[in-house]
Amino acid sequence: MTTIDINTLTPEEKKALLQQLSPEDLKASLAAKENETAENRKAYKESVNETIPKFFDQLFDLSTGLSELKLMIFQGLKILLDMKSDVYNVKQGQQSHTFTDDAGNSLIFGYRVIDGWDDTVNAGIDKIKEVIDSFSKDENTAKLVSTINKLLKKDAKGNLKSSRVLELRQLAGEFNEEKFTDAVNIIQDAYKPVRSAFFIEAYYTDAQGKKHGIPLSLTGVDFPEGTVLEDLFPIEKTEE
């Protein structure tokens, strides 16, 4: 029995074929198409399973190389930092340090800190709200309440910003109300900053004196000059 791929036929040919073929012939034609589709999907999955591990091998090598380079740079800059401390008699209590050569190349290394709070912070916030709820709402106190509420506003992760607590401390000094001051103290004592990551940033100065950052991640680095992005990834056009 000869199988026919009906997808290669014109509408007129399909109509004529349907009038000529038996049900068995039609079933055989559809089965052949299904088999072809199944084989193509199988080949696609095999290609994925062959290609992705090769990329991962290279990514693991890159990650390991970056880790070793990070260690080497931190070790080298720590030597410079110790020399600086001895020569200039300065302390090393900063979160980051910068070294710049005569050509304008700069390396910054250190660690970042993100805000963190223990559960008692909410007790301080509730206490402040009790105080401001007791205010008579004239024009001046309404502005004060609005300011305090803005300072107590949490970010997307549900945390206060430490810089706003400093402003609350200043308000407490001006306001001179015992309950308010105690609430601010509770919030301050609840502050538990968290060290997030050790980092390195690199900058160079071009011939025009402009400073440029050197991308140190796959996300930050650009494709080579002349790369046609549309050839690499389907980019949807935005409506104007």
LINJO-V195069 format. One record per residue. RES is the residue in one letter. SS is DSSP state (A for helix, B for strand, O for the rest). PHI is phi in degrees with one decimal (NA if undefined). Layout:
# LINJO-V195069
<<RES:SS:PHI> <RES:SS:PHI>>
This chain:
# LINJO-V195069
<<M:O:NA> <T:O:-89.3> <T:O:-92.3> <I:O:-127.2> <D:O:-86.6> <I:A:-68.9> <N:A:-71.9> <T:A:-92.3> <L:O:-94.2> <T:O:-76.4> <P:A:-55.3> <E:A:-67.3> <E:A:-67.3> <K:A:-63.0> <K:A:-62.5> <A:A:-66.1> <L:A:-65.7> <L:A:-61.1> <Q:A:-76.2> <Q:A:-99.1> <L:O:-77.3> <S:O:-84.2> <P:A:-55.3> <E:A:-64.4> <D:A:-64.5> <L:A:-63.3> <K:A:-61.8> <A:A:-65.0> <S:A:-66.0> <L:A:-66.9> <A:A:-63.0> <A:A:-64.4> <K:A:-64.9> <E:A:-64.1> <N:A:-64.2> <E:A:-63.8> <T:A:-63.5> <A:A:-63.2> <E:A:-65.6> <N:A:-64.7> <R:A:-68.0> <K:A:-63.6> <A:A:-63.9> <Y:A:-62.7> <K:A:-64.7> <E:A:-64.3> <S:A:-65.0> <V:A:-61.0> <N:A:-66.5> <E:A:-85.7> <T:A:-81.2> <I:A:-59.1> <P:A:-59.1> <K:A:-63.9> <F:A:-66.3> <F:A:-65.2> <D:A:-58.9> <Q:A:-69.3> <L:A:-66.9> <F:A:-63.4> <D:A:-62.8> <L:A:-64.0> <S:A:-62.6> <T:A:-63.9> <G:A:-63.0> <L:A:-64.7> <S:A:-62.6> <E:A:-67.9> <L:A:-66.3> <K:A:-60.4> <L:A:-62.1> <M:A:-62.8> <I:A:-66.7> <F:A:-62.4> <Q:A:-64.7> <G:A:-66.7> <L:A:-71.7> <K:A:-64.9> <I:A:-62.5> <L:A:-63.2> <L:A:-64.7> <D:A:-66.1> <M:A:-63.3> <K:A:-61.0> <S:A:-61.8> <D:A:-71.2> <V:A:-71.0> <Y:A:-103.9> <N:O:54.9> <V:O:-116.0> <K:O:-84.0> <Q:O:-114.0> <G:O:-83.2> <Q:O:-78.4> <Q:O:-82.2> <S:B:-150.7> <H:B:-138.2> <T:B:-120.9> <F:B:-125.6> <T:B:-131.3> <D:O:-92.1> <D:O:-68.1> <A:O:-85.3> <G:O:90.4> <N:O:-82.9> <S:B:-124.7> <L:B:-121.9> <I:B:-116.9> <F:B:-136.4> <G:B:162.2> <Y:B:-138.6> <R:B:-103.9> <V:B:-125.6> <I:B:-111.2> <D:O:-67.6> <G:O:-145.9> <W:B:-140.1> <D:O:-87.0> <D:O:-69.0> <T:O:-73.5> <V:A:-60.0> <N:A:-68.8> <A:A:-64.8> <G:A:-65.3> <I:A:-63.2> <D:A:-61.6> <K:A:-67.5> <I:A:-62.8> <K:A:-65.0> <E:A:-62.6> <V:A:-65.4> <I:A:-72.9> <D:A:-69.0> <S:O:-84.9> <F:O:-68.2> <S:O:-75.1> <K:O:-90.4> <D:O:-85.2> <E:A:-61.9> <N:A:-68.5> <T:A:-69.6> <A:A:-62.7> <K:A:-66.7> <L:A:-64.0> <V:A:-61.0> <S:A:-62.4> <T:A:-63.5> <I:A:-64.0> <N:A:-62.4> <K:A:-66.0> <L:A:-68.4> <L:O:-89.1> <K:O:-67.5> <K:O:-89.8> <D:O:-83.1> <A:O:-63.1> <K:O:-92.4> <G:O:83.0> <N:O:-112.7> <L:O:-75.4> <K:O:-94.4> <S:A:-61.6> <S:A:-64.2> <R:A:-73.7> <V:A:-67.2> <L:A:-62.6> <E:A:-68.0> <L:A:-63.2> <R:A:-61.3> <Q:A:-65.1> <L:A:-62.9> <A:A:-61.7> <G:A:-65.4> <E:A:-75.6> <F:A:-74.7> <N:O:54.9> <E:O:-121.4> <E:A:-57.3> <K:A:-66.6> <F:A:-66.1> <T:A:-62.5> <D:A:-62.5> <A:A:-63.5> <V:A:-65.1> <N:A:-62.4> <I:A:-61.6> <I:A:-65.1> <Q:A:-60.7> <D:A:-69.6> <A:O:-82.7> <Y:B:-70.8> <K:O:-132.5> <P:O:-62.9> <V:B:-120.0> <R:B:-73.7> <S:B:-95.8> <A:B:-161.4> <F:B:-89.3> <F:B:-133.2> <I:B:-133.3> <E:B:-123.2> <A:B:-127.8> <Y:B:-135.2> <Y:B:-128.6> <T:B:-109.4> <D:O:-81.9> <A:O:-63.6> <Q:O:-89.4> <G:O:84.2> <K:O:-89.6> <K:B:-89.4> <H:B:-128.2> <G:B:-84.5> <I:O:-95.2> <P:O:-63.1> <L:O:-119.2> <S:O:-142.2> <L:O:-62.7> <T:O:-69.6> <G:O:-79.6> <V:O:-76.9> <D:O:-83.8> <F:O:-70.6> <P:O:-57.2> <E:O:-58.0> <G:O:94.3> <T:O:-66.9> <V:O:-93.1> <L:A:-63.1> <E:A:-63.9> <D:A:-78.4> <L:O:-101.5> <F:O:-153.5> <P:O:-71.3> <I:O:-104.8> <E:O:-73.9> <K:O:-80.7> <T:O:-83.2> <E:O:-73.6> <E:O:-89.3>>
